[in-house]
Every structure is written in C-alpha cells, then in structure tokens.
Amino acid sequence: MLLYVVSVVCNVALWQTVFWSLAPKVNLWIFPSYKSLEKKLKLEMNRNVSSTICSIILSVLSWYVFLLRPGVSPKHVETDQPVVRFTVSIFLGHTISEILAMAYQGTLLEEKAMLCHHVSSLFSGYVGVRGKGFSYFVVMFLMSELSTPFVSLR
C-alpha cells in the first residue's frame, strides 16, 4: 500500500509540473496567441492540456490491461493486479493536481459540478488503489478517460 501512496504523491508532483511547465509550452506552440490571454484563460488551457495528456496515458494503460492481461475479466473479480493499482495512482495524482489547479485558479467553488466529479473520482480511485478486487471494473472506469480530450478540447 505504501508503494501506491508514494506513487500518488509523485504523480501529484508530476502533474503539477505538467500543469505549470509543459502545458504553457504546448499551448504556446499550438496557439501563438496564448501569451496574450488573461491569466484565468491561460490556467484553464493548461488544465485542458494536462487533462488530455493524462487521459491518453490512462486510456493506453487501461486498454493494455483490458486486452492483454488475462487476469482482468468479470470472471476474476477478486484478483490483485498491480498494474491496475499503479494506473489508478496516476489517476489519483492527476485528480488531486486538478483540484489544486482549480483552487489556485479561483474556480473551485464556481465549478461545483467539476468539484463533485473530482471528489467522487477520488473515492473511486481510492477504492481502486486500496482494494485488491474489482480490477476489471476499475479498468472499465479508467477506459472511459478516453473521452476526456474531447470534453476538454470542445
């Protein structure tokens, strides 16, 4: 369990680095007018880039587990799959980082639906990383992250 807690903490640091360092560079590369935007819009665009990168990573890992790991199926509900728990720790790190970004941006209370979504995601992620069962269902949940880029980039 300690390994996954350390992984979550490291992932919070990683996603904060993506948010503050990588995302602005990606945004500036794609949208040259990024540097002239007001701070709130820049932060929102940084969140979108960070979410898109994370969702692609989570989706690839989840589809890998779903397609290539025979121990993950509805028939094997009570199996421990470390790769699933590691994938969930990436998800938890990003979700915590996203909440921190919303707090910094000053939109934590404005975006009540997103805050509720993140809080319920934290609970789901906690169950996924804490428990040794439900690997199949956790993978199904994480596979849905593939839709995030389409929502973020609408």
Backbone as a printed PyTorch tensor [residue, N CA C, xyz], in Angstrom:
tensor([[[  0.8270,  -1.1970,   0.0000],
         [  0.0000,   0.0000,   0.0000],
         [  0.8740,   1.2650,   0.0000]],

        [[  1.9630,   1.2250,   0.7740],
         [  2.8500,   2.3850,   0.8570],
         [  3.3940,   2.7590,  -0.5230]],

        [[  3.6830,   1.7550,  -1.3340],
         [  4.1740,   1.9900,  -2.6860],
         [  3.1790,   2.8320,  -3.4970]],

        [[  1.8930,   2.5320,  -3.3600],
         [  0.8790,   3.2560,  -4.1140],
         [  0.6700,   4.6640,  -3.5770]],

        [[  0.8200,   4.8490,  -2.2750],
         [  0.7310,   6.1940,  -1.6890],
         [  1.8810,   7.0540,  -2.2130]],

        [[  3.0840,   6.4780,  -2.2250],
         [  4.2430,   7.1950,  -2.7630],
         [  4.0180,   7.5130,  -4.2390]],

        [[  3.4510,   6.5670,  -4.9580],
         [  3.1610,   6.7790,  -6.3770],
         [  2.1610,   7.9160,  -6.5780]],

        [[  1.1330,   7.9860,  -5.7500],
         [  0.1460,   9.0730,  -5.8500],
         [  0.8270,  10.4120,  -5.5880]],

        [[  1.6320,  10.4890,  -4.5430],
         [  2.3300,  11.7380,  -4.2100],
         [  3.2560,  12.1590,  -5.3570]],

        [[  3.9880,  11.2060,  -5.8970],
         [  4.8740,  11.5130,  -7.0290],
         [  4.0710,  11.9630,  -8.2460]],

        [[  2.9100,  11.3620,  -8.4400],
         [  2.0710,  11.7600,  -9.5650],
         [  1.4630,  13.1440,  -9.3780]],

        [[  1.1570,  13.5260,  -8.1390],
         [  0.7050,  14.8990,  -7.9030],
         [  1.8080,  15.8630,  -8.3310]],

        [[  3.0370,  15.5780,  -7.9260],
         [  4.1760,  16.4290,  -8.3070],
         [  4.3660,  16.4340,  -9.8330]],

        [[  4.2530,  15.2760, -10.4480],
         [  4.3900,  15.1870, -11.8990],
         [  3.3400,  16.0340, -12.6100]],

        [[  2.0800,  15.8920, -12.2160],
         [  1.0080,  16.6160, -12.9050],
         [  1.0450,  18.1100, -12.6040]],

        [[  1.5620,  18.4940, -11.4420],
         [  1.7640,  19.9200, -11.1840],
         [  2.8480,  20.4660, -12.1130]],

        [[  3.8840,  19.6770, -12.3500],
         [  4.9410,  20.0740, -13.2850],
         [  4.3940,  20.1880, -14.6970]],

        [[  3.5680,  19.2300, -15.0950],
         [  2.9440,  19.3020, -16.4260],
         [  2.0920,  20.5630, -16.5230]],

        [[  1.3020,  20.8320, -15.4910],
         [  0.3980,  21.9890, -15.4970],
         [  1.1650,  23.3060, -15.5950]],

        [[  2.2160,  23.4530, -14.7830],
         [  2.9170,  24.7290, -14.7000],
         [  4.0390,  24.8980, -15.7240]],

        [[  4.6270,  23.7950, -16.1990],
         [  5.7890,  23.9090, -17.0880],
         [  5.5270,  23.4430, -18.5130]],

        [[  5.0040,  22.2420, -18.6700],
         [  4.8200,  21.6820, -20.0100],
         [  3.6090,  22.2710, -20.7270]],

        [[  2.4900,  22.3590, -20.0290],
         [  1.2480,  22.8340, -20.6650],
         [  1.3820,  24.2300, -21.2720]],

        [[  1.9990,  25.1940, -20.5860],
         [  2.1510,  26.5040, -21.2260],
         [  2.9610,  26.4340, -22.5280]],

        [[  3.9860,  25.5910, -22.5540],
         [  4.8010,  25.4560, -23.7670],
         [  3.9920,  24.8200, -24.8960]],

        [[  3.2190,  23.8060, -24.5700],
         [  2.3690,  23.1600, -25.5810],
         [  1.3320,  24.1540, -26.1000]],

        [[  0.7060,  24.8810, -25.1840],
         [ -0.2970,  25.8710, -25.5940],
         [  0.3060,  26.9530, -26.4760]],

        [[  1.4770,  27.4200, -26.1190],
         [  2.1390,  28.4640, -26.9090],
         [  2.5300,  27.9400, -28.2890]],

        [[  2.9310,  26.6840, -28.3480],
         [  3.3030,  26.0720, -29.6200],
         [  2.0830,  25.9260, -30.5370]],

        [[  0.9580,  25.5040, -29.9580],
         [ -0.2600,  25.2930, -30.7600],
         [ -0.9820,  26.6140, -31.0190]],

        [[ -1.0360,  27.4580, -29.9950],
         [ -1.7700,  28.7310, -30.0800],
         [ -0.8240,  29.8890, -29.7720]],

        [[ -0.2290,  30.5060, -30.7760],
         [  0.6980,  31.6200, -30.5210],
         [  0.0600,  32.7750, -29.7350]],

        [[ -1.2520,  32.9180, -29.8320],
         [ -1.9280,  33.9980, -29.1030],
         [ -2.0820,  33.6850, -27.6080]],

        [[ -1.6400,  32.4990, -27.1740],
         [ -1.7390,  32.0860, -25.7720],
         [ -1.1110,  33.1100, -24.8370]],

        [[  0.0500,  33.6660, -25.2320],
         [  0.7610,  34.5720, -24.3230],
         [  0.0210,  35.8850, -24.0820]],

        [[ -0.9190,  36.2290, -24.9530],
         [ -1.6670,  37.4750, -24.7620],
         [ -2.9880,  37.2650, -24.0180]],

        [[ -3.2870,  36.0400, -23.6370],
         [ -4.5320,  35.7630, -22.9150],
         [ -4.4260,  36.2100, -21.4610]],

        [[ -5.5800,  36.4450, -20.8570],
         [ -5.5860,  36.7670, -19.4300],
         [ -5.2560,  35.4990, -18.6310]],

        [[ -4.8070,  35.7080, -17.4140],
         [ -4.2890,  34.6260, -16.5760],
         [ -5.2970,  33.4890, -16.3980]],

        [[ -6.5580,  33.8190, -16.1670],
         [ -7.5720,  32.7990, -15.9200],
         [ -7.7410,  31.8730, -17.1300]],

        [[ -7.7200,  32.4350, -18.3290],
         [ -7.8380,  31.6200, -19.5430],
         [ -6.6000,  30.7580, -19.7610]],

        [[ -5.4320,  31.3110, -19.4440],
         [ -4.2020,  30.5180, -19.5650],
         [ -4.2580,  29.2990, -18.6430]],

        [[ -4.7080,  29.5230, -17.4130],
         [ -4.7930,  28.4180, -16.4590],
         [ -5.8010,  27.3680, -16.9160]],

        [[ -6.9060,  27.8140, -17.4810],
         [ -7.9020,  26.8720, -17.9880],
         [ -7.3310,  26.0430, -19.1440]],

        [[ -6.6010,  26.6970, -20.0280],
         [ -5.9760,  25.9720, -21.1420],
         [ -4.9070,  25.0020, -20.6300]],

        [[ -4.1740,  25.3990, -19.5980],
         [ -3.1790,  24.4990, -19.0070],
         [ -3.8590,  23.2510, -18.4300]],

        [[ -4.9960,  23.4540, -17.7690],
         [ -5.7530,  22.3190, -17.2300],
         [ -6.1960,  21.3950, -18.3550]],

        [[ -6.6350,  21.9590, -19.4640],
         [ -7.0850,  21.1360, -20.5910],
         [ -5.9440,  20.2990, -21.1670]],

        [[ -4.7780,  20.8980, -21.3100],
         [ -3.6220,  20.1540, -21.8330],
         [ -3.2230,  19.0500, -20.8510]],

        [[ -3.1430,  19.3770, -19.5890],
         [ -2.7820,  18.3960, -18.5660],
         [ -3.7800,  17.2430, -18.5490]],

        [[ -5.0660,  17.5540, -18.6000],
         [ -6.1050,  16.5140, -18.5980],
         [ -6.0260,  15.6440, -19.8360]],

        [[ -5.7420,  16.2570, -20.9570],
         [ -5.6430,  15.4990, -22.2090],
         [ -4.4710,  14.5280, -22.1670]],

        [[ -3.3220,  15.0000, -21.7150],
         [ -2.1420,  14.1290, -21.6250],
         [ -2.4160,  12.9730, -20.6640]],

        [[ -2.9840,  13.2870, -19.5110],
         [ -3.2670,  12.2420, -18.5220],
         [ -4.2740,  11.2320, -19.0600]],

        [[ -5.3190,  11.7080, -19.7080],
         [ -6.3460,  10.7750, -20.1880],
         [ -5.8050,   9.8520, -21.2640]],

        [[ -4.8980,  10.3430, -22.0840],
         [ -4.2890,   9.4830, -23.1030],
         [ -3.4480,   8.3970, -22.4290]],

        [[ -2.6550,   8.7740, -21.4350],
         [ -1.8330,   7.7990, -20.7160],
         [ -2.7100,   6.7680, -20.0150]],

        [[ -3.7480,   7.2300, -19.3080],
         [ -4.6360,   6.3070, -18.5980],
         [ -5.3640,   5.3840, -19.5600]],

        [[ -5.8020,   5.9200, -20.6760],
         [ -6.5280,   5.1070, -21.6530],
         [ -5.6370,   4.0260, -22.2450]],

        [[ -4.4200,   4.4020, -22.6080],
         [ -3.4900,   3.4150, -23.1800],
         [ -3.2080,   2.3030, -22.1690]],

        [[ -2.9310,   2.6720, -20.9180],
         [ -2.6660,   1.6590, -19.8920],
         [ -3.8950,   0.7870, -19.6370]],

        [[ -5.0690,   1.3930, -19.5930],
         [ -6.2960,   0.6360, -19.3320],
         [ -6.6270,  -0.3210, -20.4650]],

        [[ -6.4860,   0.1560, -21.6920],
         [ -6.7460,  -0.7220, -22.8380],
         [ -5.7140,  -1.8430, -22.8960]],

        [[ -4.4780,  -1.5580, -22.5470],
         [ -3.4520,  -2.6040, -22.4760],
         [ -3.8840,  -3.6870, -21.4910]],

        [[ -4.2940,  -3.2770, -20.3060],
         [ -4.7160,  -4.2380, -19.2840],
         [ -5.9410,  -5.0150, -19.7680]],

        [[ -6.8960,  -4.3100, -20.3330],
         [ -8.1320,  -4.9460, -20.7790],
         [ -7.8800,  -5.9770, -21.8740]],

        [[ -7.0320,  -5.6360, -22.8240],
         [ -6.8120,  -6.5160, -23.9770],
         [ -5.7470,  -7.5880, -23.7580]],

        [[ -4.7420,  -7.2980, -22.9420],
         [ -3.5810,  -8.1940, -22.8750],
         [ -3.3270,  -8.8430, -21.5170]],

        [[ -4.1140,  -8.5240, -20.5190],
         [ -3.9210,  -9.1340, -19.2000],
         [ -5.0660, -10.1050, -18.9170]],

        [[ -4.8330, -11.4130, -19.0410],
         [ -5.9240, -12.3760, -18.8900],
         [ -6.5310, -12.4250, -17.4850]],

        [[ -5.8150, -11.9700, -16.4760],
         [ -6.3520, -11.9910, -15.1140],
         [ -7.3980, -10.9310, -14.8520]],

        [[ -7.6030, -10.0200, -15.7870],
         [ -8.5910,  -8.9590, -15.6070],
         [ -9.8020,  -9.2880, -16.4670]],

        [[-10.8300,  -9.7860, -15.8100],
         [-12.0670, -10.1200, -16.5120],
         [-13.1920, -10.1690, -15.4820]],

        [[-14.4410, -10.1790, -15.9420],
         [-15.5510, -10.2680, -14.9740],
         [-15.5260, -11.5710, -14.1780]],

        [[-14.8540, -12.5920, -14.7140],
         [-14.7740, -13.8800, -14.0190],
         [-13.7700, -13.8490, -12.8720]],

        [[-12.8120, -12.9310, -12.9320],
         [-11.7490, -12.8470, -11.9230],
         [-11.8830, -11.5380, -11.1380]],

        [[-12.9780, -11.3900, -10.4310],
         [-13.2580, -10.1280,  -9.7450],
         [-12.2780,  -9.8700,  -8.6120]],

        [[-11.9230, -10.8640,  -7.8690],
         [-11.1150, -10.6800,  -6.6670],
         [ -9.6200, -10.8300,  -6.9040]],

        [[ -9.1150, -10.4530,  -8.0630],
         [ -7.6890, -10.5890,  -8.3280],
         [ -6.9670,  -9.2810,  -8.0450]],

        [[ -5.7250,  -9.4050,  -7.6360],
         [ -4.8890,  -8.2280,  -7.4190],
         [ -4.0680,  -7.9980,  -8.6830]],

        [[ -4.2130,  -6.8620,  -9.2740],
         [ -3.4750,  -6.5060, -10.4780],
         [ -2.6730,  -5.2400, -10.1760]],

        [[ -1.3950,  -5.3650,  -9.8350],
         [ -0.5860,  -4.1830,  -9.5110],
         [ -0.5880,  -3.1300, -10.6240]],

        [[ -0.6270,  -3.5490, -11.8790],
         [ -0.6340,  -2.5690, -12.9720],
         [ -1.9130,  -1.7320, -12.9290]],

        [[ -3.0050,  -2.3220, -12.4980],
         [ -4.2590,  -1.5700, -12.3730],
         [ -4.1410,  -0.5750, -11.2190]],

        [[ -3.6090,  -1.0280, -10.1120],
         [ -3.4730,  -0.1320,  -8.9610],
         [ -2.4800,   0.9950,  -9.2600]],

        [[ -1.4270,   0.7070, -10.0080],
         [ -0.4870,   1.7500, -10.4100],
         [ -1.1720,   2.7640, -11.3380]],

        [[ -1.9800,   2.2730, -12.2740],
         [ -2.7120,   3.1560, -13.1800],
         [ -3.6660,   4.0490, -12.3920]],

        [[ -4.3080,   3.4880, -11.3840],
         [ -5.1980,   4.2810, -10.5340],
         [ -4.4070,   5.3320,  -9.7670]],

        [[ -3.1880,   5.0180,  -9.3590],
         [ -2.3860,   6.0170,  -8.6360],
         [ -2.0390,   7.1970,  -9.5450]],

        [[ -1.8500,   6.9400, -10.8330],
         [ -1.6500,   8.0450, -11.7890],
         [ -2.9180,   8.8910, -11.8360]],

        [[ -4.0500,   8.2160, -11.9190],
         [ -5.3480,   8.9070, -11.9510],
         [ -5.5600,   9.7550, -10.6980]],

        [[ -5.2890,   9.1840,  -9.5330],
         [ -5.4610,   9.9310,  -8.2800],
         [ -4.5350,  11.1400,  -8.2230]],

        [[ -3.2820,  10.9560,  -8.6340],
         [ -2.3400,  12.0750,  -8.6400],
         [ -2.8190,  13.2100,  -9.5220]],

        [[ -3.3410,  12.8600, -10.6920],
         [ -3.8480,  13.8950, -11.5860],
         [ -5.0950,  14.5580, -11.0170]],

        [[ -5.9850,  13.7930, -10.4230],
         [ -7.2190,  14.3630,  -9.8670],
         [ -6.9010,  15.3390,  -8.7380]],

        [[ -5.9860,  14.9680,  -7.8640],
         [ -5.5810,  15.8770,  -6.7830],
         [ -4.9270,  17.1250,  -7.3770]],

        [[ -4.0840,  16.9440,  -8.3710],
         [ -3.4400,  18.0740,  -9.0310],
         [ -4.4790,  18.9950,  -9.6840]],

        [[ -5.4950,  18.4110, -10.2740],
         [ -6.5680,  19.1910, -10.9060],
         [ -7.3320,  20.0190,  -9.8660]],

        [[ -7.6010,  19.4410,  -8.7120],
         [ -8.2800,  20.1760,  -7.6340],
         [ -7.3940,  21.3270,  -7.1510]],

        [[ -6.1010,  21.0860,  -7.0260],
         [ -5.1720,  22.1530,  -6.6310],
         [ -5.1560,  23.2720,  -7.6750]],

        [[ -5.1770,  22.9010,  -8.9520],
         [ -5.1980,  23.9050, -10.0210],
         [ -6.4880,  24.7190,  -9.9780]],

        [[ -7.6030,  24.0510,  -9.7180],
         [ -8.8820,  24.7720,  -9.6040],
         [ -8.8560,  25.7320,  -8.4230]],

        [[ -8.2560,  25.3050,  -7.3140],
         [ -8.1630,  26.1700,  -6.1390],
         [ -7.2930,  27.3850,  -6.4440]],

        [[ -6.1600,  27.1560,  -7.0990],
         [ -5.2730,  28.2700,  -7.4560],
         [ -5.9530,  29.2180,  -8.4370]],

        [[ -6.6620,  28.6430,  -9.3800],
         [ -7.3460,  29.4260, -10.4080],
         [ -8.5060,  30.2290,  -9.8150]],

        [[ -8.9820,  29.8220,  -8.6420],
         [-10.0980,  30.5150,  -8.0060],
         [-11.4540,  30.0530,  -8.5160]],

        [[-11.4920,  28.8800,  -9.1540],
         [-12.7520,  28.3950,  -9.7200],
         [-13.2900,  27.1830,  -8.9630]],

        [[-12.6900,  26.8730,  -7.8320],
         [-13.0830,  25.6840,  -7.0890],
         [-14.5730,  25.7020,  -6.7540]],

        [[-15.0780,  26.8200,  -6.2840],
         [-16.4920,  26.8990,  -5.9210],
         [-17.3780,  27.2580,  -7.1130]],

        [[-16.8030,  27.8850,  -8.1350],
         [-17.5750,  28.1980,  -9.3330],
         [-17.9160,  26.9420, -10.1180]],

        [[-17.0140,  26.0070, -10.1160],
         [-17.1810,  24.7840, -10.8970],
         [-17.6490,  23.6510,  -9.9800]],

        [[-18.8350,  23.8080,  -9.4100],
         [-19.3450,  22.8290,  -8.4440],
         [-19.4910,  21.4370,  -9.0530]],

        [[-19.9760,  21.3630, -10.2850],
         [-20.1510,  20.0530, -10.9240],
         [-18.8010,  19.3590, -11.0960]],

        [[-17.7860,  20.1150, -11.5090],
         [-16.4610,  19.5330, -11.6950],
         [-15.8670,  19.1240, -10.3480]],

        [[-16.0850,  19.9240,  -9.3270],
         [-15.5890,  19.5800,  -7.9940],
         [-16.2490,  18.2910,  -7.5030]],

        [[-17.5630,  18.1660,  -7.6840],
         [-18.2630,  16.9260,  -7.2960],
         [-17.7130,  15.7360,  -8.0720]],

        [[-17.4840,  15.9390,  -9.3570],
         [-16.9100,  14.8850, -10.2020],
         [-15.5480,  14.4480,  -9.6560]],

        [[-14.7050,  15.4210,  -9.3040],
         [-13.3690,  15.0920,  -8.8110],
         [-13.4210,  14.4030,  -7.4440]],

        [[-14.3010,  14.8480,  -6.5780],
         [-14.4130,  14.2240,  -5.2560],
         [-14.8890,  12.7760,  -5.3980]],

        [[-15.8910,  12.5370,  -6.2390],
         [-16.3510,  11.1570,  -6.4450],
         [-15.2610,  10.3300,  -7.1270]],

        [[-14.4760,  10.9610,  -8.0050],
         [-13.3620,  10.2560,  -8.6500],
         [-12.2970,   9.8820,  -7.6280]],

        [[-12.0480,  10.7620,  -6.6640],
         [-11.0800,  10.4450,  -5.6080],
         [-11.5290,   9.2120,  -4.8270]],

        [[-12.8270,   9.1570,  -4.5210],
         [-13.3470,   7.9870,  -3.8000],
         [-13.1940,   6.7270,  -4.6460]],

        [[-13.5920,   6.8070,  -5.9150],
         [-13.4790,   5.6450,  -6.8040],
         [-12.0210,   5.2190,  -6.9490]],

        [[-11.1460,   6.1960,  -7.0930],
         [ -9.7230,   5.8950,  -7.2110],
         [ -9.1660,   5.2700,  -5.9470]],

        [[ -9.5970,   5.7800,  -4.8040],
         [ -9.1490,   5.2220,  -3.5270],
         [ -9.5490,   3.7510,  -3.4250]],

        [[-10.7880,   3.4450,  -3.7870],
         [-11.2450,   2.0540,  -3.7630],
         [-10.3920,   1.2130,  -4.7070]],

        [[-10.0790,   1.7680,  -5.8760],
         [ -9.2870,   1.0330,  -6.8590],
         [ -7.8610,   0.7770,  -6.4390]],

        [[ -7.2580,   1.7150,  -5.7370],
         [ -5.8610,   1.5420,  -5.3290],
         [ -5.7640,   0.8020,  -3.9900]],

        [[ -6.7690,   0.9260,  -3.1620],
         [ -6.7460,   0.3140,  -1.8270],
         [ -7.1100,  -1.1660,  -1.8720]],

        [[ -8.1430,  -1.4830,  -2.6280],
         [ -8.6390,  -2.8500,  -2.6370],
         [ -7.9120,  -3.7280,  -3.6380]],

        [[ -7.9420,  -5.0120,  -3.3780],
         [ -7.3050,  -5.9580,  -4.2810],
         [ -8.3130,  -6.5120,  -5.2820]],

        [[ -9.5470,  -6.1780,  -5.1450],
         [-10.5680,  -6.6930,  -6.0440],
         [-11.0340,  -5.6450,  -7.0210]],

        [[-11.9520,  -6.0480,  -7.8360],
         [-12.6170,  -5.1450,  -8.7750],
         [-11.7150,  -4.6000,  -9.8770]],

        [[-10.6120,  -5.2820, -10.1760],
         [ -9.6990,  -4.7990, -11.2130],
         [-10.4090,  -4.5830, -12.5430]],

        [[-11.2720,  -5.5020, -12.9030],
         [-11.9970,  -5.4000, -14.1760],
         [-12.8290,  -4.1240, -14.2210]],

        [[-13.5440,  -3.8430, -13.1420],
         [-14.4270,  -2.6850, -13.1110],
         [-13.6420,  -1.3760, -13.0410]],

        [[-12.5170,  -1.3980, -12.3610],
         [-11.6400,  -0.2270, -12.3170],
         [-11.0950,   0.0690, -13.7090]],

        [[-10.7160,  -0.9760, -14.4400],
         [-10.2220,  -0.7930, -15.8070],
         [-11.3260,  -0.2180, -16.6930]],

        [[-12.5500,  -0.7030, -16.5350],
         [-13.6750,  -0.1610, -17.3190],
         [-13.8540,   1.3360, -17.0210]],

        [[-13.7520,   1.6910, -15.7570],
         [-13.8720,   3.0910, -15.3400],
         [-12.7660,   3.9360, -15.9730]],

        [[-11.5270,   3.4410, -15.9340],
         [-10.4010,   4.2040, -16.4680],
         [-10.4130,   4.2700, -17.9950]],

        [[-10.9740,   3.2590, -18.6450],
         [-11.0610,   3.2890, -20.1000],
         [-11.9360,   4.4520, -20.5710]],

        [[-12.8720,   4.8590, -19.7390],
         [-13.7450,   5.9820, -20.1100],
         [-12.9990,   7.3080, -20.1300]],

        [[-11.7990,   7.3340, -19.5700],
         [-10.9970,   8.5580, -19.6070],
         [-10.6320,   8.9640, -21.0380]],

        [[-10.7780,   8.0470, -21.9670],
         [-10.5070,   8.3550, -23.3710],
         [-11.3930,   9.4910, -23.8770]],

        [[-12.5400,   9.6950, -23.2400],
         [-13.4420,  10.7690, -23.6650],
         [-12.9870,  12.1480, -23.1850]],

        [[-12.0970,  12.2110, -22.2150],
         [-11.6750,  13.4900, -21.6370],
         [-11.1220,  14.4810, -22.6470]],

        [[-10.2460,  14.0710, -23.5710],
         [ -9.7320,  15.0730, -24.5260],
         [-10.8470,  15.7210, -25.3300]],

        [[-11.8620,  14.9560, -25.6460],
         [-12.9590,  15.5120, -26.4490],
         [-13.7810,  16.5050, -25.6320]],

        [[-13.9210,  16.2280, -24.3330],
         [-14.6520,  17.1550, -23.4590],
         [-13.7960,  18.4060, -23.2150]],

        [[-12.5080,  18.1910, -22.9230],
         [-11.6160,  19.3160, -22.6050],
         [-11.3860,  20.2290, -23.7960]],

        [[-11.3390,  19.6630, -24.9690],
         [-10.9790,  20.4530, -26.1530],
         [-12.1920,  20.9100, -26.9620]],

        [[-13.3840,  20.7620, -26.4090],
         [-14.5940,  21.1680, -27.1400],
         [-14.6140,  22.6440, -27.4520]]])
